[in-house]
Amino acid sequence: MLRVALAEAVKVLDLTKVNCPEPFMRTVKELATMKEGVLKVMFVEPQCLYMIIHAARMLNCKILENKNENGVFVLTIQKKE
């Protein structure tokens, strides 16, 4: 079960209607500009999954959730200062 502090807002990026590499590029841009927080990303392009995970780790982020819901990939990523 995913637990996030109530004071910590979760930003959601619904990228299910765009093709690769756009989910990757938009997720990395968002993570790079965030100071801290939680980002939930939804996308359908399987080739973006490991690209996003790798980039998140390089930006010192933690993957809180990684699941596939009927073909929609859902990643919840936490970034701390």
Secondary structure, DSSP 8 states (H G I E B T S, - for coil): -----TTS-EEEEE-TTS-TTHHHHHHHHHHHH-SSEEEEEEE--HHHHHHHHHHHHHTTEEEEEEEEETTEEEEEEEE--
